[in-house]
Amino acid sequence: MLCCERQSPHRQWREARRGDPSSPFSFVVRQSLKGDAMPTKISSSSVSFSFFFRVTSTSVLSLTVLAFVMFFSHSSSRLLAGEQMKLEYQRKVASLNKLKKRGTNTESLERVKATVSHLHTRYIVDMQSMDSTVSEINRLRDEQLYPKLVDLVNGMAIMWETMKGYHVSQSKIVQALKSLDISQSPKETTEHHHERTLQLYVVVQEWHSQFDKLVIYQKQYIKALNSWLKLNLIPIDTNLKEKVSSPQRPQNPPILALIHAWHDYLEKLPDELARTAIYNFSAVINTIFEYQKEEMKLRDRCEDTRRELNKKTRQYEDWYRKHMQRRTPDEIDPESAQEDTLVVDRQLQLEALRKRLEDEEDSYQRQCLQVRDKSLTSLRSRLPELFGAMSEFSLACADMYRDLRSIAKHRNRNGNT
């Protein structure tokens, strides 16, 4: 029974001991040691908020997980040795029974009996040690890990309740954008404004990334704990007789209801709407940034053309003054007609350059208005969508952790049921 039916969990225990990346317990260990299991801060230039709840017992939780690793390693070795010893014991018992049927000489029979007795004694001692290790694992689970998870739930409940309040307030504030009067606001984009737009875009991208990690790491962490708990609750058969069922360990520790409910809640968490809203807002800021970049290119083009016009105007005025000084009022010059044509040509060039500047300035002013109007229209649309989605997500998280806190309190009051 032990060597056949329990192969899968034992193999998974050994994978966890070796640090197999696919092992659920290995993930819990990695995340606890990295400190990435629960991200604690998200920030942006338009929204900057800290998850004021910080898991103060992170180091204690990590030590608890390390203790699990130690005891799992020990129990895994013991369990493997116990499997092999049980098989050897069963083979020796079968050999002893055959010898009895054949009526083999007493000396051979006694030698096999001694071997069977020795294996039986060793197995009992090893399984007693195994039971002690399992009991210590369960003690750590119930007295160390479970209270730390309850503390985490309590802190997350407080955090998300406050976050919900912040997001609801932000949602109300951005609704006021619909009546915002921008008639007195600057019409052109400044370098400072452009730099701040880029900064906002970068921070919103980071916000999206950190939000993603927050959701993914929570799900992976609790999923790993849930998978480990399933292994932890599998009863271990320590009886040498094939058909005798072993005593069952308690199957309903306090941590069980909490982890199962936590896992189910996280799987149903409506995070996609909030994730999409942050991504869309990031795309809007990037579009505004590109509009501003085009506006500033037109501004620079106007400046270049204006400088060119000023330069050529000065050159023309210098040339014209010198040209007129060389001529006398009554002078008859056969080349005067040609020189007059040259003057007209230069004037036409200046006029064309002046007209080009006017066209470029018109384009620039139109771009300024478009950037301002499109920016305001986009922000009026996306900001309410963003903070509406974040309000809904924070409400769902607040409800989830409030329910989990109630489950933990109920289990603490009633104990194991």
C-alpha positions as CSV (number, residue, x, y, z in Angstrom):
1,M,0.0,0.0,0.0
2,L,2.8,2.4,1.0
3,C,5.0,1.5,-2.0
4,C,2.2,1.6,-4.6
5,E,-0.5,4.1,-3.7
6,R,1.8,6.7,-2.2
7,Q,4.3,6.9,-5.0
8,S,3.0,10.2,-6.4
9,P,3.1,12.3,-3.3
10,H,6.4,10.8,-2.2
11,R,7.9,11.6,-5.5
12,Q,6.6,15.2,-5.2
13,W,8.1,15.5,-1.7
14,R,11.5,14.4,-3.1
15,E,11.1,16.9,-6.0
16,A,10.5,19.7,-3.4
17,R,13.5,18.5,-1.5
18,R,15.7,18.7,-4.6
19,G,14.3,22.2,-5.5
20,D,12.4,21.1,-8.6
21,P,11.0,24.3,-10.1
22,S,7.7,22.5,-10.8
23,S,7.3,21.5,-7.2
24,P,4.6,23.6,-5.4
25,F,6.6,23.7,-2.2
26,S,9.8,24.8,-4.0
27,F,7.8,27.8,-5.3
28,V,6.7,28.8,-1.8
29,V,10.3,28.6,-0.7
30,R,11.7,30.6,-3.6
31,Q,9.0,33.3,-3.2
32,S,9.4,33.5,0.6
33,L,13.2,33.9,0.4
34,K,13.0,36.4,-2.5
35,G,10.3,38.4,-0.6
36,D,8.3,38.7,-3.8
37,A,5.3,36.8,-2.7
38,M,3.3,39.9,-1.9
39,P,4.5,43.1,-3.7
40,T,4.1,46.0,-1.3
41,K,4.3,49.2,-3.4
42,I,2.8,50.6,-6.5
43,S,3.3,54.1,-7.7
44,S,2.7,56.5,-10.6
45,S,3.2,60.2,-11.1
46,S,-0.5,60.8,-11.2
47,V,-1.3,58.3,-8.6
48,S,1.3,57.6,-5.9
49,F,0.2,55.3,-3.1
50,S,2.0,52.8,-0.9
51,F,0.5,49.6,0.3
52,F,0.7,50.9,3.8
53,F,0.3,47.3,5.1
54,R,3.8,45.7,5.1
55,V,4.2,42.2,6.3
56,T,6.3,42.9,9.4
57,S,6.9,39.2,10.0
58,T,8.3,38.4,6.6
59,S,11.6,37.2,8.1
60,V,9.7,35.0,10.5
61,L,7.6,33.6,7.7
62,S,10.8,32.8,5.7
63,L,12.3,31.0,8.7
64,T,9.1,29.0,9.1
65,V,9.4,28.0,5.4
66,L,13.0,27.1,5.9
67,A,12.0,24.9,8.8
68,F,9.5,23.2,6.5
69,V,12.3,22.6,4.0
70,M,14.5,21.0,6.7
71,F,11.7,18.8,8.0
72,F,10.5,17.9,4.5
73,S,14.0,16.9,3.6
74,H,14.3,14.7,6.7
75,S,10.9,13.1,6.3
76,S,11.5,12.5,2.6
77,S,14.6,10.6,3.3
78,R,12.9,8.7,6.1
79,L,9.9,7.9,3.9
80,L,12.1,6.6,1.0
81,A,14.1,4.4,3.4
82,G,10.9,3.2,5.0
83,E,9.5,2.2,1.6
84,Q,12.6,0.2,0.8
85,M,12.7,-1.4,4.2
86,K,9.0,-2.3,4.0
87,L,9.5,-4.0,0.7
88,E,12.5,-5.9,2.1
89,Y,10.5,-6.9,5.2
90,Q,7.7,-8.2,3.0
91,R,10.1,-10.2,0.9
92,K,11.7,-11.7,4.0
93,V,8.3,-12.6,5.5
94,A,7.3,-14.3,2.2
95,S,10.6,-16.3,2.3
96,L,10.0,-17.2,5.9
97,N,6.5,-18.5,5.1
98,K,8.0,-20.6,2.2
99,L,10.6,-22.1,4.5
100,K,8.0,-23.0,7.1
101,K,5.9,-24.8,4.4
102,R,9.0,-26.7,3.2
103,G,10.0,-27.6,6.7
104,T,13.5,-26.2,6.2
105,N,16.1,-27.0,8.9
106,T,15.8,-25.0,12.1
107,E,19.1,-23.1,11.7
108,S,18.0,-21.5,8.3
109,L,14.6,-20.8,9.7
110,E,15.9,-19.0,12.8
111,R,18.3,-17.0,10.7
112,V,15.5,-15.7,8.5
113,K,13.3,-15.1,11.6
114,A,16.1,-13.0,13.1
115,T,16.4,-11.0,9.9
116,V,12.6,-10.4,9.9
117,S,12.6,-9.4,13.5
118,H,15.6,-7.0,13.0
119,L,13.8,-5.4,10.0
120,H,10.6,-5.1,11.9
121,T,12.4,-3.3,14.8
122,R,14.3,-1.0,12.5
123,Y,11.1,-0.1,10.6
124,I,9.2,0.6,13.8
125,V,12.0,2.9,15.0
126,D,12.2,4.7,11.7
127,M,8.5,5.2,11.5
128,Q,8.4,6.5,15.1
129,S,11.0,9.0,14.0
130,M,9.0,9.7,10.9
131,D,5.9,10.3,13.0
132,S,7.8,12.7,15.2
133,T,9.0,14.6,12.1
134,V,5.5,14.8,10.7
135,S,4.1,16.0,14.0
136,E,6.7,18.8,14.0
137,I,5.8,19.7,10.5
138,N,2.1,19.9,11.5
139,R,3.0,21.9,14.6
140,L,4.9,24.4,12.4
141,R,2.0,24.5,10.0
142,D,-0.6,25.2,12.8
143,E,1.4,27.3,15.2
144,Q,3.8,29.2,12.9
145,L,2.6,29.3,9.3
146,Y,-1.1,29.6,9.9
147,P,-0.9,32.6,12.3
148,K,1.4,34.4,9.9
149,L,-1.1,33.8,7.1
150,V,-3.9,35.1,9.3
151,D,-1.8,38.2,10.1
152,L,-1.3,38.6,6.3
153,V,-5.0,38.3,5.7
154,N,-5.8,40.9,8.4
155,G,-3.2,43.3,7.0
156,M,-4.5,42.9,3.4
157,A,-8.1,43.4,4.6
158,I,-7.1,46.8,6.2
159,M,-5.0,47.7,3.2
160,W,-7.6,47.1,0.5
161,E,-10.4,48.7,2.6
162,T,-8.3,51.9,2.6
163,M,-7.3,51.5,-1.0
164,K,-10.9,51.2,-1.9
165,G,-11.5,54.6,-0.2
166,Y,-8.6,56.2,-2.1
167,H,-9.8,54.9,-5.5
168,V,-13.4,55.9,-4.9
169,S,-12.2,59.5,-4.0
170,Q,-9.9,59.5,-7.1
171,S,-12.9,58.4,-9.2
172,K,-15.0,61.3,-8.0
173,I,-12.2,63.8,-8.6
174,V,-11.6,62.7,-12.2
175,Q,-15.3,63.0,-12.9
176,A,-14.8,66.8,-12.4
177,L,-12.7,66.8,-15.6
178,K,-16.0,66.8,-17.5
179,S,-16.6,70.4,-16.5
180,L,-12.9,71.5,-16.5
181,D,-12.4,74.9,-18.2
182,I,-9.1,75.0,-20.1
183,S,-9.6,78.3,-21.9
184,Q,-7.0,80.0,-19.6
185,S,-4.5,77.1,-19.7
186,P,-1.3,77.3,-21.8
187,K,-1.9,76.5,-25.4
188,E,1.6,75.3,-26.2
189,T,3.5,72.3,-24.9
190,T,6.6,73.3,-22.9
191,E,9.7,71.2,-22.5
192,H,8.9,70.7,-18.9
193,H,5.4,69.5,-19.7
194,H,6.7,67.2,-22.4
195,E,9.2,65.7,-19.9
196,R,6.5,65.2,-17.3
197,T,4.3,63.4,-19.8
198,L,7.2,61.0,-20.6
199,Q,7.7,60.5,-16.9
200,L,4.0,59.7,-16.4
201,Y,4.1,57.2,-19.2
202,V,7.1,55.4,-17.8
203,V,5.5,55.2,-14.3
204,V,2.1,54.1,-15.6
205,Q,3.9,51.3,-17.5
206,E,5.6,50.3,-14.2
207,W,2.3,50.5,-12.4
208,H,0.9,48.0,-15.0
209,S,3.8,45.7,-14.5
210,Q,3.6,45.8,-10.7
211,F,-0.1,45.3,-10.7
212,D,0.4,42.2,-12.9
213,K,3.0,40.9,-10.4
214,L,0.7,41.6,-7.5
215,V,-2.1,39.5,-8.9
216,I,0.1,36.7,-10.4
217,Y,2.3,36.3,-7.3
218,Q,-0.6,36.1,-5.0
219,K,-2.2,33.4,-7.1
220,Q,1.0,31.4,-7.5
221,Y,1.8,31.7,-3.8
222,I,-1.6,30.5,-2.6
223,K,-1.8,27.9,-5.3
224,A,1.6,26.5,-4.2
225,L,0.5,26.5,-0.6
226,N,-2.8,24.8,-1.6
227,S,-0.9,22.1,-3.5
228,W,1.5,21.6,-0.7
229,L,-1.4,21.3,1.8
230,K,-2.9,18.5,-0.3
231,L,0.4,16.6,0.1
232,N,0.6,17.4,3.8
233,L,-2.8,16.0,4.5
234,I,-2.2,12.6,2.8
235,P,-2.1,10.0,5.5
236,I,1.1,7.9,5.7
237,D,0.7,4.2,6.1
238,T,3.2,3.1,8.7
239,N,1.8,-0.4,9.1
240,L,3.8,-3.3,7.8
241,K,0.7,-5.4,7.0
242,E,-0.7,-4.8,3.6
243,K,-4.4,-4.9,4.5
244,V,-4.5,-3.0,7.7
245,S,-5.4,0.6,7.4
246,S,-3.2,3.1,9.2
247,P,-4.5,5.6,11.7
248,Q,-5.6,8.8,9.9
249,R,-4.0,12.1,10.7
250,P,-6.4,15.0,11.4
251,Q,-7.8,16.1,8.0
252,N,-9.2,19.5,8.8
253,P,-6.5,21.7,10.4
254,P,-7.4,25.5,10.7
255,I,-5.2,26.3,7.7
256,L,-7.2,24.1,5.4
257,A,-10.4,26.2,5.2
258,L,-8.4,29.5,4.9
259,I,-6.2,28.3,2.0
260,H,-9.0,26.6,0.1
261,A,-11.2,29.8,0.4
262,W,-8.2,32.0,-0.5
263,H,-7.4,29.9,-3.5
264,D,-11.0,30.0,-4.8
265,Y,-11.3,33.7,-4.2
266,L,-8.1,34.5,-6.1
267,E,-9.2,32.4,-9.0
268,K,-12.4,34.4,-9.3
269,L,-10.7,37.8,-8.7
270,P,-11.9,40.2,-11.5
271,D,-8.5,41.6,-12.2
272,E,-8.6,41.8,-16.0
273,L,-10.7,44.9,-16.2
274,A,-8.3,46.9,-13.9
275,R,-5.3,45.5,-15.8
276,T,-6.8,46.5,-19.1
277,A,-7.7,50.0,-17.8
278,I,-4.1,50.7,-16.6
279,Y,-2.8,49.4,-20.0
280,N,-5.3,51.6,-21.9
281,F,-4.3,54.6,-19.8
282,S,-0.7,54.0,-20.5
283,A,-1.5,53.8,-24.3
284,V,-3.3,57.2,-24.0
285,I,-0.4,58.9,-22.3
286,N,1.9,57.5,-25.0
287,T,-0.4,58.9,-27.7
288,I,-0.4,62.3,-26.0
289,F,3.4,62.2,-25.8
290,E,3.6,61.5,-29.5
291,Y,1.2,64.4,-30.2
292,Q,3.4,66.6,-28.1
293,K,6.5,65.4,-29.9
294,E,5.0,66.3,-33.3
295,E,3.9,69.7,-32.0
296,M,7.4,70.4,-30.7
297,K,8.9,69.4,-34.1
298,L,6.6,72.0,-35.8
299,R,7.6,74.5,-33.2
300,D,11.3,73.9,-33.9
301,R,10.7,74.0,-37.6
302,C,9.1,77.4,-37.1
303,E,12.0,78.6,-35.1
304,D,14.5,77.4,-37.8
305,T,12.5,79.2,-40.5
306,R,12.2,82.3,-38.5
307,R,16.0,82.4,-37.9
308,E,16.5,81.8,-41.6
309,L,14.1,84.6,-42.5
310,N,15.8,87.0,-40.1
311,K,19.2,86.1,-41.4
312,K,18.3,86.6,-45.1
313,T,16.4,89.8,-44.3
314,R,19.5,91.3,-42.7
315,Q,21.6,90.1,-45.6
316,Y,19.2,91.6,-48.1
317,E,19.1,94.9,-46.3
318,D,22.9,95.1,-46.2
319,W,23.2,94.2,-49.8
320,Y,20.4,96.7,-50.8
321,R,22.0,99.5,-48.9
322,K,25.4,99.0,-50.4
323,H,23.8,98.6,-53.9
324,M,21.9,101.9,-53.6
325,Q,25.1,103.7,-52.4
326,R,26.9,102.8,-55.6
327,R,24.2,104.3,-57.8
328,T,23.6,108.0,-58.5
329,P,20.1,109.4,-59.1
330,D,20.8,110.5,-62.6
331,E,23.2,107.8,-63.6
332,I,22.5,106.1,-66.8
333,D,23.5,102.5,-66.5
334,P,22.7,100.0,-69.2
335,E,22.8,97.3,-66.5
336,S,20.4,99.0,-64.1
337,A,17.4,97.1,-65.5
338,Q,19.2,93.8,-64.8
339,E,20.0,95.0,-61.2
340,D,16.4,96.0,-60.6
341,T,15.4,92.5,-61.6
342,L,17.9,91.1,-59.1
343,V,16.4,93.3,-56.4
344,V,12.9,92.0,-57.2
345,D,14.1,88.4,-57.2
346,R,15.6,88.8,-53.7
347,Q,12.5,90.4,-52.5
348,L,10.4,87.6,-53.9
349,Q,12.6,85.1,-52.1
350,L,12.1,86.8,-48.8
351,E,8.4,87.0,-49.4
352,A,8.3,83.3,-50.2
353,L,10.2,82.5,-47.0
354,R,7.9,84.8,-45.0
355,K,4.9,83.0,-46.5
356,R,6.4,79.6,-45.6
357,L,6.9,80.8,-42.0
358,E,3.3,81.9,-41.8
359,D,2.1,78.5,-43.1
360,E,4.3,76.7,-40.6
361,E,3.1,78.9,-37.7
362,D,-0.5,78.2,-38.7
363,S,0.2,74.4,-38.7
364,Y,1.9,74.7,-35.4
365,Q,-1.0,76.6,-33.8
366,R,-3.5,74.1,-35.2
367,Q,-1.3,71.3,-33.8
368,C,-1.2,73.0,-30.4
369,L,-5.0,73.2,-30.3
370,Q,-5.4,69.6,-31.5
371,V,-2.9,68.3,-28.8
372,R,-4.7,70.2,-26.1
373,D,-8.2,69.1,-27.2
374,K,-7.2,65.5,-27.9
375,S,-5.3,65.3,-24.6
376,L,-8.3,66.6,-22.6
377,T,-10.8,64.4,-24.5
378,S,-8.6,61.3,-23.9
379,L,-8.1,62.1,-20.2
380,R,-11.8,62.8,-19.7
381,S,-12.5,59.4,-21.1
382,R,-9.7,57.2,-19.7
383,L,-9.2,58.6,-16.2
384,P,-12.8,57.8,-15.0
385,E,-12.5,54.4,-16.7
386,L,-9.2,53.8,-14.9
387,F,-10.2,54.8,-11.4
388,G,-13.7,53.2,-11.9
389,A,-11.9,49.9,-12.7
390,M,-9.5,50.3,-9.8
391,S,-12.4,51.1,-7.4
392,E,-14.1,47.9,-8.5
393,F,-11.0,45.8,-8.1
394,S,-10.2,47.3,-4.7
395,L,-13.8,46.6,-3.6
396,A,-13.5,43.0,-4.7
397,C,-10.2,42.6,-2.9
398,A,-11.6,44.3,0.3
399,D,-14.6,41.9,0.2
400,M,-12.3,38.9,-0.4
401,Y,-10.0,39.6,2.5
402,R,-12.9,40.6,4.8
403,D,-14.4,37.2,4.1
404,L,-11.1,35.5,4.6
405,R,-10.7,37.3,7.9
406,S,-14.1,36.1,9.0
407,I,-13.2,32.5,8.0
408,A,-10.0,32.7,10.1
409,K,-11.9,34.2,13.1
410,H,-14.5,31.5,12.9
411,R,-11.9,28.8,12.8
412,N,-10.0,30.4,15.7
413,R,-13.2,30.5,17.8
414,N,-14.3,26.9,17.0
415,G,-10.9,25.2,16.6
416,N,-10.7,22.1,14.5
417,T,-14.1,20.8,13.4
